[in-house]
Amino acid sequence: MKFRPDTFTIMLLGAIGLASFLPATGTAGELLAKAGTVAVALLFFFHGAALSREQIVAGASHWRLHILITALTFGFFPLVVLPINGVSSFAPSWMPFDLGLGFLYLGVLPSAVSSSIAYTAMARGNVPAAICSAAASNVFGMMLTPFLLLLLVSSAGSGEFAVGEALKDIMVQLLLPFAVGHAMRPILGGFLGRNESLMARYDKCVIWLIVYSAFSHSVESGLWQNLPVKAIVLTVLLCIGLLTLFMFFARFLVQRFGFSLEDEAAVVFCGSKKSLASGLPMAKVLFSGHPGFGMIVLPIMCYNQVQVILGAILAEKYREKIAAAKIE
């Protein structure tokens, strides 16, 4: 069977190519970041208007699913990357200490809120549960990430994190638009229900914007210029291996516990994604003045690109499987 990438995959590759040769920097980068903030807020607004009260209550009360996602994000992932820490005897010979430290830091990061929910929505998974889990992961991750990193690595010093500011951002940019949209469901619910394809296209546009913005930031941070090509290639391959291992393990647990296919999509996307938006600012605090800072943040940037590409392909597969299951 010959593999033919779909249009959306080609668009994502185009976003990466465009960001590599023409990244949004300076004022353009700031405007793009603001546009992304508005786009994500609108995404939550539309999903709030599209979801019924029963769906929201069911998502928030799905405690078994939330426990599983949290355990995978802050338990399984750190344990998997622990052996490849730079000081470990299991670390690959090509991996410098700082790069190994970067993988360990990647493992303790919280979930990426917007892309986790966007992919779950694109897959037609359990969006209410994804919203609750991803938002909680990001808030608690601001406290858990430094603690877990210091617990797993014998390094001194941690920084002060603006937990209150992070909570405010999530409330204002995510939960408030969702609540306002849900309040307007009597007005917009019928229109959105009749135009699900329009919502699907908007989901994809938001994801494209996230990919281009994230990769622009990575390129501007010196992804291609400041690091050896060999280290970048092997790091990307290791990131692909980590994501693949996680997804297989997550699917195994979901099926073992008897969750639905919609729940499986939420677990895979919310549990596997790591937040670049939270990871880079926290890294600047934790590793302030560290000479190997570029090497430390390389796994975050590479993993971010891997997760958005493979996640988009997987979301399409889930969408097809969930649609077929509903027909049956």
C-alpha positions as CSV (number, residue, x, y, z in Angstrom):
1,M,0.0,0.0,0.0
2,K,1.5,3.3,-1.1
3,F,1.5,6.1,1.6
4,R,0.0,9.3,0.5
5,P,0.0,12.2,3.0
6,D,-3.2,14.1,3.3
7,T,-3.6,17.8,2.7
8,F,-3.4,18.7,6.3
9,T,-0.1,16.9,6.8
10,I,1.3,18.7,3.8
11,M,0.1,22.0,5.3
12,L,1.9,21.2,8.6
13,L,5.1,20.3,6.8
14,G,4.7,23.6,4.8
15,A,4.4,25.5,8.1
16,I,7.6,23.9,9.4
17,G,9.4,24.8,6.1
18,L,8.1,28.3,6.2
19,A,9.1,28.8,9.8
20,S,12.6,27.4,9.0
21,F,13.3,29.9,6.2
22,L,10.9,32.7,7.2
23,P,10.3,32.5,11.0
24,A,8.0,35.1,12.6
25,T,10.4,37.2,14.7
26,G,10.3,40.5,16.5
27,T,7.1,42.4,16.0
28,A,5.7,39.8,13.6
29,G,6.4,37.1,16.2
30,E,4.6,39.2,18.9
31,L,1.6,39.7,16.6
32,L,1.5,36.0,15.7
33,A,1.6,35.2,19.5
34,K,-1.3,37.6,20.1
35,A,-3.2,36.1,17.1
36,G,-2.6,32.6,18.5
37,T,-4.0,33.7,21.9
38,V,-7.1,35.0,20.3
39,A,-7.5,32.0,18.1
40,V,-7.2,29.6,21.0
41,A,-9.7,31.7,23.1
42,L,-12.1,31.5,20.2
43,L,-11.5,27.8,19.9
44,F,-12.6,27.4,23.6
45,F,-15.5,29.7,23.0
46,F,-16.8,27.7,20.1
47,H,-16.4,24.4,22.0
48,G,-18.2,25.9,25.0
49,A,-21.1,26.8,22.7
50,A,-21.1,23.4,21.0
51,L,-21.1,21.2,24.1
52,S,-24.2,20.4,26.1
53,R,-24.4,20.8,29.9
54,E,-24.6,17.0,30.2
55,Q,-21.4,16.6,28.2
56,I,-19.5,19.1,30.4
57,V,-20.6,17.5,33.6
58,A,-19.7,14.1,32.4
59,G,-16.2,15.3,31.3
60,A,-15.5,17.0,34.7
61,S,-16.7,14.0,36.7
62,H,-14.7,11.5,34.8
63,W,-12.2,11.2,37.6
64,R,-10.7,7.8,36.6
65,L,-9.7,9.4,33.3
66,H,-8.1,12.4,34.9
67,I,-6.1,10.2,37.3
68,L,-4.7,8.2,34.4
69,I,-3.7,11.2,32.4
70,T,-2.0,12.8,35.4
71,A,-0.2,9.6,36.3
72,L,1.1,9.3,32.7
73,T,2.2,12.9,32.5
74,F,4.0,13.3,35.8
75,G,4.7,9.6,36.6
76,F,5.3,7.4,33.6
77,F,7.1,10.0,31.5
78,P,9.7,11.1,34.1
79,L,10.5,7.4,34.9
80,V,11.0,6.6,31.1
81,V,13.5,9.5,30.6
82,L,15.3,9.0,33.9
83,P,17.8,6.4,32.5
84,I,19.0,8.7,29.7
85,N,19.9,11.5,32.1
86,G,23.5,12.7,31.4
87,V,24.8,11.2,34.6
88,S,23.3,7.8,34.1
89,S,25.3,4.8,32.8
90,F,22.4,4.1,30.5
91,A,22.8,7.4,28.7
92,P,23.8,7.0,25.0
93,S,27.5,7.7,24.3
94,W,26.6,10.6,21.9
95,M,24.5,12.4,24.5
96,P,26.2,15.2,26.4
97,F,25.3,15.8,30.0
98,D,23.2,19.0,29.3
99,L,21.2,17.2,26.6
100,G,20.5,14.3,29.0
101,L,19.4,16.9,31.5
102,G,17.1,18.4,28.9
103,F,15.4,15.1,28.3
104,L,14.8,14.7,32.0
105,Y,13.4,18.2,32.1
106,L,11.1,17.3,29.2
107,G,9.8,14.4,31.1
108,V,8.6,16.5,34.1
109,L,6.8,19.2,32.0
110,P,3.0,19.6,32.1
111,S,0.8,18.9,29.2
112,A,0.3,21.5,26.4
113,V,-3.1,22.9,26.9
114,S,-4.3,24.3,23.6
115,S,-2.8,21.7,21.3
116,S,-3.9,18.8,23.5
117,I,-7.5,20.0,23.4
118,A,-7.3,21.0,19.7
119,Y,-6.1,17.5,18.7
120,T,-8.7,15.8,20.9
121,A,-11.4,18.0,19.2
122,M,-10.0,17.2,15.8
123,A,-10.2,13.5,16.6
124,R,-13.7,13.9,17.9
125,G,-12.6,12.6,21.3
126,N,-13.8,13.5,24.8
127,V,-13.3,17.2,24.6
128,P,-14.8,18.1,28.1
129,A,-12.5,15.7,29.8
130,A,-9.5,16.9,27.8
131,I,-10.2,20.5,28.8
132,C,-10.3,19.6,32.5
133,S,-7.2,17.4,32.4
134,A,-5.0,19.7,30.2
135,A,-5.9,22.8,32.2
136,A,-5.3,21.1,35.6
137,S,-2.0,19.7,34.3
138,N,-0.7,23.1,33.3
139,V,-1.7,24.7,36.6
140,F,-0.3,22.0,38.9
141,G,2.7,21.5,36.5
142,M,3.9,25.0,37.5
143,M,4.5,23.6,41.0
144,L,5.2,19.9,40.1
145,T,7.8,20.5,37.4
146,P,10.5,22.2,39.5
147,F,9.9,19.8,42.4
148,L,10.1,16.6,40.2
149,L,13.2,17.9,38.4
150,L,15.0,18.6,41.7
151,L,13.9,15.3,43.0
152,L,15.2,13.3,40.0
153,V,18.4,15.3,39.5
154,S,20.8,16.3,42.3
155,S,21.0,19.9,41.3
156,A,20.8,23.0,43.5
157,G,18.5,25.9,43.3
158,S,15.1,26.5,41.9
159,G,13.3,29.6,40.8
160,E,10.2,31.5,41.8
161,F,7.3,30.6,39.5
162,A,4.3,32.8,38.9
163,V,1.7,30.2,39.7
164,G,-0.9,32.9,40.3
165,E,-0.2,34.4,36.9
166,A,-0.4,31.0,35.2
167,L,-3.7,30.3,36.9
168,K,-5.0,33.8,35.8
169,D,-4.0,33.1,32.1
170,I,-5.8,29.8,32.1
171,M,-8.9,31.3,33.6
172,V,-8.9,34.3,31.2
173,Q,-7.7,32.7,28.0
174,L,-9.3,29.2,28.3
175,L,-12.0,28.7,30.9
176,L,-13.7,32.1,30.6
177,P,-14.2,31.9,26.8
178,F,-15.4,28.4,27.3
179,A,-18.0,29.5,29.9
180,V,-19.1,32.5,27.8
181,G,-19.5,30.2,24.8
182,H,-21.5,27.7,26.8
183,A,-23.7,30.6,28.1
184,M,-24.4,31.5,24.4
185,R,-25.2,27.9,23.4
186,P,-28.9,28.6,23.0
187,I,-28.0,31.2,20.4
188,L,-25.0,29.5,18.7
189,G,-25.6,25.8,19.4
190,G,-27.8,25.1,16.5
191,F,-25.6,26.9,14.0
192,L,-22.5,25.0,15.2
193,G,-24.3,21.7,15.1
194,R,-25.3,22.3,11.5
195,N,-21.7,23.3,10.5
196,E,-19.4,20.8,12.2
197,S,-17.2,20.8,9.1
198,L,-16.6,24.5,9.6
199,M,-15.5,23.8,13.2
200,A,-13.2,21.1,12.0
201,R,-11.5,23.5,9.5
202,Y,-11.1,26.0,12.3
203,D,-9.5,23.4,14.6
204,K,-7.0,22.7,11.8
205,C,-6.3,26.4,11.3
206,V,-5.5,26.8,15.0
207,I,-3.2,23.8,14.9
208,W,-1.4,25.2,11.8
209,L,-0.9,28.5,13.6
210,I,0.4,26.7,16.7
211,V,2.9,24.7,14.6
212,Y,4.2,27.7,12.7
213,S,4.4,29.9,15.8
214,A,6.2,27.1,17.9
215,F,8.6,26.3,15.2
216,S,9.4,30.0,14.5
217,H,10.2,30.3,18.2
218,S,12.5,27.2,18.0
219,V,14.3,28.5,14.9
220,E,14.8,31.9,16.5
221,S,16.2,30.2,19.6
222,G,19.0,28.7,17.5
223,L,17.6,25.2,16.8
224,W,19.5,24.8,13.5
225,Q,22.5,27.2,14.1
226,N,23.9,26.4,17.5
227,L,23.8,22.6,17.7
228,P,25.5,19.8,15.8
229,V,23.4,18.2,13.1
230,K,24.1,14.7,14.5
231,A,22.8,15.7,17.9
232,I,19.7,17.2,16.4
233,V,18.9,14.1,14.3
234,L,19.5,11.6,17.1
235,T,17.5,13.8,19.5
236,V,14.6,13.9,17.0
237,L,14.7,10.1,16.6
238,L,14.7,9.7,20.4
239,C,11.8,12.0,20.7
240,I,9.9,9.9,18.1
241,G,10.7,6.8,20.1
242,L,9.5,8.4,23.4
243,L,6.3,9.5,21.9
244,T,5.6,6.1,20.2
245,L,6.4,4.2,23.4
246,F,4.0,6.5,25.4
247,M,1.2,6.2,22.9
248,F,1.4,2.4,22.9
249,F,1.5,2.3,26.7
250,A,-1.4,4.8,27.0
251,R,-3.5,2.8,24.6
252,F,-2.7,-0.4,26.5
253,L,-3.8,1.1,29.8
254,V,-7.0,2.7,28.3
255,Q,-8.1,-0.6,26.8
256,R,-7.1,-2.5,30.0
257,F,-9.3,-0.2,32.1
258,G,-12.2,-0.3,29.6
259,F,-12.4,3.3,28.5
260,S,-14.2,4.3,25.3
261,L,-12.5,5.3,22.1
262,E,-13.3,8.9,22.7
263,D,-11.6,8.7,26.1
264,E,-8.6,7.0,24.5
265,A,-8.1,10.0,22.2
266,A,-8.2,12.4,25.2
267,V,-5.7,10.2,27.2
268,V,-3.3,9.9,24.2
269,F,-3.3,13.6,23.3
270,C,-3.4,15.1,26.8
271,G,-1.0,12.7,28.4
272,S,1.6,12.6,25.6
273,K,2.0,16.3,24.9
274,K,4.5,18.5,26.6
275,S,4.1,22.3,26.9
276,L,6.7,24.4,25.0
277,A,4.9,27.6,26.1
278,S,5.4,26.7,29.8
279,G,8.7,24.7,29.4
280,L,10.8,27.5,27.9
281,P,10.0,30.2,30.4
282,M,10.5,27.8,33.3
283,A,13.8,26.6,31.8
284,K,15.0,30.2,31.8
285,V,14.4,30.4,35.5
286,L,15.6,26.9,36.5
287,F,18.8,27.1,34.3
288,S,19.4,30.8,34.4
289,G,23.0,31.5,33.3
290,H,23.7,27.9,32.5
291,P,26.3,27.7,29.6
292,G,24.5,24.7,28.1
293,F,21.0,26.3,28.0
294,G,20.6,25.7,24.3
295,M,21.4,22.0,24.7
296,I,19.0,21.7,27.6
297,V,16.0,23.1,25.7
298,L,16.7,21.2,22.5
299,P,14.6,18.1,23.6
300,I,11.6,20.4,24.3
301,M,11.8,22.1,20.9
302,C,12.3,18.8,19.0
303,Y,9.6,16.9,20.9
304,N,7.2,19.8,20.3
305,Q,7.7,19.5,16.6
306,V,7.4,15.7,16.6
307,Q,4.2,15.7,18.7
308,V,2.4,18.2,16.5
309,I,3.2,16.3,13.3
310,L,2.6,12.8,14.5
311,G,-0.3,14.1,16.6
312,A,-2.1,15.6,13.6
313,I,-1.8,12.3,11.7
314,L,-3.0,10.3,14.6
315,A,-5.9,12.7,15.2
316,E,-7.1,12.0,11.7
317,K,-6.9,8.3,12.3
318,Y,-8.9,8.6,15.5
319,R,-11.5,10.7,13.8
320,E,-12.0,8.0,11.2
321,K,-12.2,5.2,13.8
322,I,-14.6,7.1,16.0
323,A,-16.8,8.0,13.1
324,A,-16.9,4.4,11.9
325,A,-17.7,3.2,15.4
326,K,-20.7,5.5,15.6
327,I,-22.0,4.2,12.3
328,E,-21.8,0.7,13.5
